[in-house]
Amino acid sequence: MIYDLLRPLLFNLPAERAHHAAVTALNAALATAPARDAARAMYCVRDPRLEVERFGIRFPNPVGLAAGFDKSAESFNALGALGFGHVEVGTVTALAQPGNPQPRLFRLPQDGALLNRMGFNNPGAAAVSARLARTRSEPVLGINIGKSKAAALEDATADYLRSFDLLEPFARYVAVNVSSPNTPGLRTLQDAGPLRELLRALRSRGEERARARGATARPILLKIAPDLTDPQVDEVAGIALDEGIAGIIATNTTVSRDRLRTPAARVEALGAGGVSGAPVRARARSVVARVYHRTGGRLPIVGVGGIFDAVDAWKMILAGASLVQVWTGFIYRGPGIARDINRSLSAYLERDGLRSIDEAVGLAHR
């Protein structure tokens, strides 16, 4: 594989610089529609059994790209051409912000992980909205929104609504990020009171905007942290059901440093941030299973955390995830990851005599 040859070169660069270099190359290579068509012919797996319909959207396959890779919505069409069933851009905030000081993204190769404290660096909702207004989206596009760092916690709902108003017209679904560890105080929005207020306001605004254009409201999904306790997961899942939220994205990065193979002194020297990749795999799957059980399978779940191959994706689906997302696995495995996972998922369905991903979702609970 070409990426197997390129990865050592990229991994010799600082992580954020390597990311920008890779994105620049991807955007240049797939800048035209014919180039993206050629990429789709190479990377897209077409199997009707892989199609998933959730919250009114038909996804061509269950493997998506998580938020955090295309923060500013500059590459979603190129990324979609790599075979992803959906691409989630962001996190986007109402106000433009540079994020935390660099360096702020680090690889932990011994753990198959990344550590980041990016801090929602993005050009702001107005700039992203203007970009989306002039670019037709080719993949199923999710837009992930978060709180501006400058917005006080008591003003969080108004801040989210500003982003929602600007970005909702371009999204197939909107993901509400209250779970990043890199914006001070953000995770307190997962507490019952603030969470109900926020979700109720966003859903009401979405319905209001949908009525004005004579259409159905955009689905709203809630992205939660792996560091919630089990009772907190139960509470959040119950609130999501009560407030009519379309689905849960489980999970974000973890602040835990437990069981890392990277020497503790090295991890401590890197400083604060959320860990993604293999170290969060087990907890993310556990949260997915708990949400599925708590909601009786009534709330669609997007499983995220440590998905590097089809085995990881299949276990997440069996735990209750209708869709899965990759991010760190994409960095370590390269542009063929969605194709490789989808090919194997097709084989698993054939092996087990299943006609669809739907038949596999939550199979471990039956």
ZAMAR-158735 format. One record per residue (C-alpha): residue number from 1; x, y, z negated; residue in one letter. Coordinates in pm, 1 decimal, always signed. Each point is the difference from the previous one (the first is absolute). Layout:
N
   resi         px         py         pz   resn
    NUM          X          Y          Z      A
...
***
This chain:
366
   resi         px         py         pz   resn
      1       +0.0       +0.0       +0.0      M
      2     +122.3     +347.3      +90.5      I
      3     -107.9     +137.5     -337.2      Y
      4     +214.6     -258.4     -177.7      D
      5     +298.2     +160.1     +174.0      L
      6     -113.1     +357.8      -61.7      L
      7      -99.0      -39.0     -364.5      R
      8     +357.9       -7.9     -139.8      P
      9      +71.2     +324.5     +186.5      L
     10     -315.5     +164.4     -134.4      L
     11      +66.7     -130.2     -350.1      F
     12     +343.7     +164.5       +9.6      N
     13     -177.9     +336.3      +18.6      L
     14     -171.8     +162.5     -296.8      P
     15     -353.1     -137.2       -6.9      A
     16     -186.3     +319.5      +86.5      E
     17     +241.5      +86.0     +280.9      R
     18      -40.2     -350.7     +142.4      A
     19     -376.8      +38.7      -16.3      H
     20       +9.8     +325.6     +197.5      H
     21     +238.1     -150.3     +255.7      A
     22     -224.1     -302.1      +50.5      A
     23     -313.6     +213.9      +31.3      V
     24     +169.4     +230.9     +250.6      T
     25     +105.0     -298.2     +210.2      A
     26     -346.5     -157.4      -20.9      L
     27     -175.1     +321.5     +102.1      N
     28     +237.0      +46.2     +293.9      A
     29      -31.6     -359.2     +119.0      A
     30     -380.4       -4.1      -23.2      L
     31      -76.9     +358.7      +94.1      A
     32     -207.2      -91.9     +306.6      T
     33     -316.3     -203.2      +40.3      A
     34     +167.2     -250.0     +241.2      P
     35     +278.9      -58.7     -252.4      A
     36     -252.8      -62.6     -277.7      R
     37     -194.9     -234.6     +229.2      D
     38     +318.6     -196.6      +59.2      A
     39      +67.5      -13.3     -373.7      A
     40     -354.2     -121.9      -68.0      R
     41      +48.6     -277.4     +255.1      A
     42     +307.5     -108.0     -196.3      M
     43     -118.0      +48.6     -357.8      Y
     44     -379.7      -31.6      -13.2      C
     45     -149.5     -340.0      -83.0      V
     46     -344.7      -38.5     +152.3      R
     47     -204.3     -262.5     -177.1      D
     48     -371.7      +58.2      -74.8      P
     49      +40.3     -196.7     -324.2      R
     50     +228.5     +275.0     -131.3      L
     51     -257.9     +275.0      +45.4      E
     52     -138.8     +137.5     -324.3      V
     53     -302.9     +223.6      -42.3      E
     54       -8.4     +196.2     -323.0      R
     55     -177.2     +320.6     -107.5      F
     56     -135.9      +45.5     +351.9      G
     57     +337.0      -24.3     +175.0      I
     58     +115.1     -284.3     +221.8      R
     59     +371.4      -61.9      -49.6      F
     60     +172.6     -197.9     +278.9      P
     61     +205.3     -184.3     -260.9      N
     62      +43.3      +18.2     -378.2      P
     63     +360.0     +130.6      -10.1      V
     64      +34.4     +375.5      -42.0      G
     65     +278.3     +245.8      -72.7      L
     66      -29.0     +161.9     -341.9      A
     67      +13.9     +371.0      -71.5      A
     68     +343.5     +143.4      -66.3      G
     69     +168.0      -84.2     +329.1      F
     70     -171.8     +261.9     +217.8      D
     71      -58.0     +269.6     -257.9      K
     72      -65.0     +281.1     +246.6      S
     73     -197.7     -191.0     +267.0      A
     74     +272.5      +30.2     +262.3      E
     75      +42.0     -365.0     +100.4      S
     76     -329.4     -184.4      -44.8      F
     77      -54.2      -80.0     +368.4      N
     78     +352.9     -136.5      +38.7      A
     79      -38.6     -200.7     -319.6      L
     80     -338.0     -132.8     +108.0      G
     81     +159.4     -132.9     +318.3      A
     82     +213.2     -232.1     -215.8      L
     83     -301.6     -221.3      -63.2      G
     84     -140.7     +141.7     -322.6      F
     85     -374.5      -38.1      -45.3      G
     86      -10.6     +344.4     -157.0      H
     87     +239.0     +278.8      -94.9      V
     88      -45.7     +208.1     -314.7      E
     89     +171.8     +339.6      +12.1      V
     90      +88.4     +226.6     -290.6      G
     91       -6.1      +58.6     -284.1      T
     92     -120.6     +346.7     +106.9      V
     93      -64.9     +278.0     -250.2      T
     94     -202.8     +318.3      +35.0      A
     95     +313.7     +212.0      -39.1      L
     96     +321.3      -50.6     +193.2      A
     97     +275.7     -119.4     -229.2      Q
     98     +363.5     -107.2      +42.4      P
     99      -16.5     -283.9     -250.7      G
    100     +263.9      -77.2     -257.8      N
    101     +369.0      +82.1      +45.6      P
    102     +212.4     -238.3     +204.7      Q
    103     +120.5     -269.7      -30.7      P
    104     -340.7     -147.8      -80.5      R
    105      -18.7     -328.7     +189.5      L
    106     +222.6     -298.6      -79.2      F
    107      +29.3     -361.6     +108.8      R
    108      +30.8     -286.3     -246.4      L
    109     +106.2     -277.4     +242.5      P
    110      +55.1     -259.0     -273.1      Q
    111     -367.1      +35.8      -85.0      D
    112     -146.5      +52.6     +346.0      G
    113     -121.6     +333.0     -131.1      A
    114       +2.9     +375.3      +35.5      L
    115       -0.8     +261.9     -273.7      L
    116     -149.2     +335.3      +92.7      N
    117      -91.1     +326.7     -163.1      R
    118      -91.7     +182.9     +319.8      M
    119     -267.6     +213.7     -166.1      G
    120     -255.5      +24.2     +283.0      F
    121     +226.4     +195.0     +236.6      N
    122     -223.6     +109.2     +289.8      N
    123      -89.5     +311.9     +202.8      P
    124     -344.1      +34.4     -159.1      G
    125     -351.6      -90.8     +107.3      A
    126      -48.7     +294.3     +236.9      A
    127     +312.9      -84.2     +199.3      A
    128      -84.1     -370.9      +13.5      V
    129     -358.0      +82.5     +101.9      S
    130     +125.5     +219.1     +285.3      A
    131     +230.3     -281.2     +116.5      R
    132     -280.1     -254.4       -6.6      L
    133     -231.5     +236.8     +188.6      A
    134     +232.7       -8.1     +299.5      R
    135      +89.2     -371.0      -11.2      T
    136     -241.0     -281.5      +83.6      R
    137      +41.2     -282.1     -248.9      S
    138      +58.0     -342.3     +152.8      E
    139       +8.1     -227.8     -307.5      P
    140     -257.5      -12.1     -278.6      V
    141     +116.8     +302.6     -198.8      L
    142      -24.7      +35.0     -375.8      G
    143      +96.9     +326.3     -167.1      I
    144     +133.8       -8.1     -355.9      N
    145      -52.0     +315.4     -207.3      I
    146     +155.8     +101.1     -330.8      G
    147      +17.7     +287.5     -245.5      K
    148     +222.5     +297.3      +75.2      S
    149     +272.2      +28.4     -261.6      K
    150      -83.1     +368.4      -52.6      A
    151     -365.1      -75.6      -74.5      A
    152      -84.2      -27.6     -369.5      A
    153     -161.6     -325.5     -106.6      L
    154     -323.3     +182.5      -81.7      E
    155       -4.5     +121.9     +362.0      D
    156      +75.6     -341.7     +147.9      A
    157     -348.0      -64.3     +139.2      T
    158       -8.9     +330.5     +186.1      A
    159     +349.9      -67.0     +133.6      D
    160      -98.8     -344.8     +133.4      Y
    161     -315.4     +147.3     +155.6      L
    162     +207.2     +254.0     +193.8      R
    163     +204.8     -281.6     +153.7      S
    164     -311.3     -209.5      +60.1      F
    165     -178.5     +279.4     +186.5      D
    166     +296.2      +52.9     +232.8      L
    167      +89.1     -363.4      +64.9      L
    168     -323.2     -200.9      -23.1      E
    169     -106.3      +75.8     +359.8      P
    170     +303.8     -187.0     +133.5      F
    171       -0.8     -300.6     -232.3      A
    172     -167.6     -336.7      +44.9      R
    173      +32.0      -23.7     -377.3      Y
    174     +139.6     +223.8     -274.9      V
    175     +219.7     -144.7     -275.4      A
    176       +9.2     +184.3     -333.1      V
    177     +341.4      -27.4     -163.3      N
    178      -16.7      +44.6     -377.7      V
    179     +276.8     -250.7      -67.3      S
    180     +337.7     +135.6     +111.4      S
    181     +243.7      +25.1     -291.8      P
    182     +183.2     +290.2     +164.8      N
    183     -246.7     +285.6      -52.4      T
    184      -14.0     +103.2     -367.6      P
    185     -327.6      -95.0     -164.9      G
    186     -153.5     -150.2     +314.1      L
    187      -64.2     -341.7     -151.3      R
    188     -218.5     +152.2     -269.5      T
    189     -257.5      +42.0     +276.9      L
    190      -50.7     -376.8      -27.7      Q
    191     -159.9      +59.7     -341.4      D
    192     -375.6      -53.1       +1.4      A
    193     -121.2     +359.5      -33.3      G
    194     +224.2     +171.8     +256.2      P
    195      -30.1     -295.0     +239.9      L
    196     -380.5       +5.8       +0.5      R
    197       -0.8     +375.6      +55.5      E
    198     +243.7      -23.2     +289.1      L
    199     -160.8     -294.1     +177.8      L
    200     -351.5     +138.1      -43.4      R
    201     +103.8     +336.5     +144.6      A
    202     +178.0     -154.6     +297.9      L
    203     -284.8     -236.4      +78.7      R
    204     -255.3     +281.6      -25.7      S
    205     +207.9     +221.0     +229.6      R
    206      +43.3     -283.2     +247.5      G
    207     -374.3      -64.0      +14.6      E
    208      -69.7     +372.5      +37.2      E
    209     +241.7      +28.8     +292.6      R
    210     -137.1     -315.6     +161.5      A
    211     -358.8     +131.4      -15.4      R
    212     +111.9     +323.8     +164.1      A
    213     +134.9     -186.9     +301.1      R
    214     -270.5     -266.3       +7.0      G
    215     +236.1     -289.8      -68.7      A
    216      +88.8     -245.6     -272.2      T
    217     +241.4     +106.8     -271.6      A
    218     +364.5      -94.8      +20.0      R
    219      +90.1     -286.4     -234.5      P
    220     +193.6     +110.9     -308.5      I
    221     +252.4     -241.3     -152.2      L
    222     +175.2      +32.5     -335.0      L
    223     +370.8      -84.9      -36.0      K
    224      +94.8     -120.9     -347.9      I
    225     +321.5      -71.9     -189.7      A
    226     +139.8     -341.6      -91.1      P
    227      +83.6     +137.2     -344.6      D
    228     -362.4      +14.7     -114.0      L
    229      -81.2     -248.4     -273.7      T
    230     -247.9     -273.3      +85.2      D
    231     -281.7     +176.1     -191.8      P
    232      +82.8     +320.8     +188.7      Q
    233      -17.0     -186.4     +332.6      V
    234     -343.4     -128.7     -100.7      D
    235     -113.6     +349.8      -93.0      E
    236     +127.0     +158.4     +322.7      V
    237     -160.6     -272.4     +211.6      A
    238     -329.3      +53.3     -181.6      G
    239      +16.7     +375.4      +56.9      I
    240      +71.9      -52.3     +370.8      A
    241     -309.4     -219.5      +26.8      L
    242     -214.1     +244.8     -196.6      D
    243     +106.2     +294.8     +212.2      E
    244      -52.5     -175.5     +333.2      G
    245     +365.0       -4.8     +101.1      I
    246      +59.8     -211.5     +311.6      A
    247     +306.8     -188.9     -119.6      G
    248     +309.7      -26.2     -218.3      I
    249     +361.8      +12.9     +116.2      I
    250     +207.6     -204.2     -244.5      A
    251     +269.9     +100.6      -70.8      T
    252     +239.8     +294.1       +2.4      N
    253     +360.1      -12.9     -127.6      T
    254      +93.0     -100.7     -353.4      T
    255     +197.4     +186.1     -265.0      V
    256      +99.3     -332.4     -156.2      S
    257     +364.3     -106.7      +23.1      R
    258      -61.1     -349.3     -137.8      D
    259     +176.8     -296.7     +157.3      R
    260     +194.2     +199.9     +259.2      L
    261     +313.9     -175.2     +124.9      R
    262     +171.6     +331.6      +70.1      T
    263     +228.6      +77.0     -297.9      P
    264     -181.0     +206.8     -260.3      A
    265     +276.2     +264.6       +0.2      A
    266      -45.0      +50.9     +374.2      R
    267     -379.2      +30.4      -30.3      V
    268      +32.2     +242.4     -290.3      E
    269     +245.9     +211.7     +197.7      A
    270     -250.5      +31.8     +284.6      L
    271     -248.0     +162.4     -236.2      G
    272     -377.2      +21.0       -3.2      A
    273     -234.1     -122.9     +270.8      G
    274     -230.8     -277.0     +108.3      G
    275     +124.2     -342.0     +106.5      V
    276     -158.7     -168.3     +301.3      S
    277      +56.9     -330.3     +175.7      G
    278      +58.8     -345.1     -143.0      A
    279       +6.9     +103.4     -369.6      P
    280     -363.3     +117.6      +16.0      V
    281     -125.0     -303.1     +196.5      R
    282     -130.2     -211.6     -287.2      A
    283     -168.5     +286.8     -183.9      R
    284     -159.9     +138.0     +317.5      A
    285     -146.4     -342.4      +76.1      R
    286     -121.7      -29.9     -357.4      S
    287     -174.7     +338.5      +21.8      V
    288     -163.0      -99.9     +330.2      V
    289     -127.9     -322.1     -158.0      A
    290     -128.8     +188.5     -303.7      R
    291     -185.8     +260.0     +208.3      V
    292     -150.2     -276.8     +212.9      Y
    293     -117.0     -186.2     -309.9      H
    294     -126.1     +314.0     -177.3      R
    295     -206.7     +107.9     +301.3      T
    296     -112.2     -346.2     +108.2      G
    297     +156.3      +58.3     +340.1      G
    298     -236.8     +291.6      +66.2      R
    299     +276.4     +258.2      +33.0      L
    300     +241.6      -38.6     +292.9      P
    301     +364.3       -3.2     -107.3      I
    302     +313.7      +99.2     +189.5      V
    303     +292.0     -193.3     -148.4      G
    304     +335.4     +179.7       -9.8      V
    305     +324.7      -91.8     -171.3      G
    306     +289.4     -224.4      +94.0      G
    307     -142.3     -130.7     +328.0      I
    308     +298.1     -105.4     +209.0      F
    309     -140.3     -295.9     +192.3      D
    310     -310.8     -201.2      +75.2      A
    311      +27.7     -203.2     -321.1      V
    312      -22.8     +322.6     -202.9      D
    313     -289.0     +127.5     +211.2      A
    314     -188.8     -330.5      -16.9      W
    315      +27.8      -18.7     -378.7      K
    316     -130.2     +356.6      -25.0      M
    317     -296.4      -88.7     +222.2      I
    318      -78.6     -311.2     -202.6      L
    319      +11.4     +217.6     -313.7      A
    320     -275.6     +216.5     +146.9      G
    321     +151.1     +258.5     +237.4      A
    322     -190.9      +53.8     +325.3      S
    323     +290.1     +202.2     +139.9      L
    324     +367.4      +25.4      -89.3      V
    325     +259.0     +272.0      +45.9      Q
    326     +377.2       -5.0      +31.6      V
    327     +256.1     +272.6      -60.1      W
    328     +317.5     -123.1     -167.5      T
    329      -25.3     -323.7     +198.9      G
    330       +0.6     +210.6     +317.3      F
    331     +330.3     +157.1     -106.2      I
    332     +161.8     -335.7      -73.1      Y
    333     -155.8     -208.8     +279.3      R
    334      -29.0     +251.9     +281.2      G
    335     -250.9      +84.8     +274.2      P
    336     -110.4     -359.3      +61.9      G
    337     -145.6      -50.6     -346.6      I
    338     -368.3      +46.0      +91.6      A
    339      +32.7     -229.4     +303.0      R
    340     +180.6     -267.3     -198.6      D
    341     -252.1       +6.5     -284.8      I
    342     -299.9       -5.1     +233.3      N
    343     +136.4     -290.8     +203.2      R
    344      +41.7     -204.2     -314.9      S
    345     -339.8     +101.6     -137.5      L
    346     -155.1     -133.1     +320.6      S
    347     +185.0     -325.9      -55.9      A
    348     -118.6      -18.5     -362.0      Y
    349     -361.4      +47.3     +107.1      L
    350      +39.6     -276.4     +256.9      E
    351     +169.1     -228.4     -252.6      R
    352     -271.6      +45.4     -260.8      D
    353     -293.6      -15.7     +240.3      G
    354     -107.8     +357.5      -75.1      L
    355     -175.8     +207.7     +261.9      R
    356      +93.7     +343.9     -135.1      S
    357     +192.9     +196.1     -258.8      I
    358     -337.4      +55.3     -170.2      D
    359      -21.8     -372.4      -71.7      E
    360     +340.7      +13.3     -171.1      A
    361      -60.1     +311.8     -212.9      V
    362      -30.3      -96.0     -363.9      G
    363      +29.4     -371.0      +75.0      L
    364     +210.0      -44.0     -315.5      A
    365     -301.1     +111.6     -207.3      H
    366     -245.7     -255.6     +139.4      R
***
